[in-house]
Structures are given as C-alpha cells and as structure tokens.
Amino acid sequence: MYKKEDLCKKIQEIYPDIGECGIDVDVNYDDSEDTWVVNLKSDKKELKTFLEQKDADLCMEGKQCVSLGIEINQLKDSIERMPKDS
C-alpha cells in the first residue's frame, strides 16, 4: 500500500489550487472501515469525505481517478458554499 503523502500528492496533482498537504488537505487511512478519510480545509471551514480503497488504488495506479475527482470536487463545492465566519 502507498503512503498517505502519496495520495495527498495525487489529490494536489488533480486539484493544484487546494494547497499544501497537511494544511489544506489531509488524508488518513481508517483500518476499521478499510477506507481513506480525506479532510479539506479552507480558512476556518473543514469538511471530510471517504474514499474507498479500491477507488484510491485505481487512481494511484494511474488507471482511473474519476471517483477521487468527484469526491474532492464535491467537497470543494461544499466548502465554498459554507457561510463565512463573521
């Protein structure tokens, strides 16, 4: 299996505007659920999504990143629609 930093870099390749790994985007593997947890942060807003292991594998192998792209895009859209803190 690849490291979380590798998946984080792949996300940044797809979405270069996201920012730095560990700051704007962070990924961790959840052994109990056999899934990746992707956290996306913008200012004080933060959301997370889950990426199935098989979908992450396909993307990391350079075969198909559709699921990863859809999940991250939905997360970005949700953060952008969140109200700003006053």
N, C-alpha and C positions, 0 to 999 in steps of 0.2 A: 504494500500500500504506500501511497505517496504521503508526503508531509502536508500539514495544514498550510504552510507557507507556499507550497506549490499550487494548491487550489486557490489560495488568495491571489497569487500572481496571475493565474489563469483568468480570474474574475477581472483583474485590472487590465489584462490584455483586451478583454471583450468590452469593458467599460473604463477607459483610461481617465475619465473625469471623476471617478469615485474617490481616488486619493490613496493614502498610504495604508499598507497592511498593518493591522493592529490599532489603527487610529480611526479611519473612516469605515473600514470593512474588516471584519474579523471572522474567522471560521474555526470551528471546533468539532471534533468528531464525538458523537454520542454513542458509546458502545452498546448501551442498553436498547437503543432504538435502531441501531445499525444505519445511522443517517448523519449527514453533515448539518450543523447548525450555522447559518450564515447571518451575522449581525451587521446591519448597515446603520451608520450614524451620520447625522447632519446637524450641526450646531448642537442643540440640546435634545434633539429628536433621535429616537432609536427604535428600530424595528428588527425583527428576525424572521427568517424563513427556514424551511427544512429542505434539504436536497438529498434525495435518495442516493445511496451508494452506487447503484448501477448507472444512474444518470451522471454522477460525478466521474465515474470510471470512463464512460464513453467520451466525455469531454476531455478528460486528461489524456486519453489515448489519441486525441485529435480526430475522432470519428464523428461526433455529433454533440454540439453544445446548445441545442435548442432548449432543452429543459432548464439548463443553468441560465441561459439568456432570458427566458421567460420569467423565471423566479426572481432574478435580480432586477429586471425591468419593472415588474410589479412592485417590488419592494421600494425601488427608487420613486416610482409614481406615488405610492402611498405616503412616503416621507415628504415629498414635495407638496402634497395636498394637506398635510397636517398644519394646523394653525401655528403661527409663530408665537413664542412666549412674549408677553408684554413687559 
